[in-house]
Amino acid sequence: MEFIRQTLKTLPNKITSVFLRADSGFFNGALFDLLEQNGHTYLVKVKLKNLKALLKVQSWRTLGLQYKYGGEQV
């Protein structure tokens, strides 16, 4: 992640947004936080066979959002 942080710091000021495409080796909540906090977007390719293990080691938090579907709260 330090590599990504340093890379972002070296970008010219006129570049205000970055789209990062990465493989499952970059599936990391701290990296996603860093990108989102700085207004960048990302796509991480994860094979479904590894998805369960990758999701299990992430830190999750409840957002407290409420949804309605067909007039009913979900």
Secondary structure, DSSP 8 states (H G I E B T S, - for coil): -HHHHHHHHHS-TT----EEEEEGGG--HHHHHHHHHTT-EEEEE--HHHHHHHHHTS---------EETTEE-
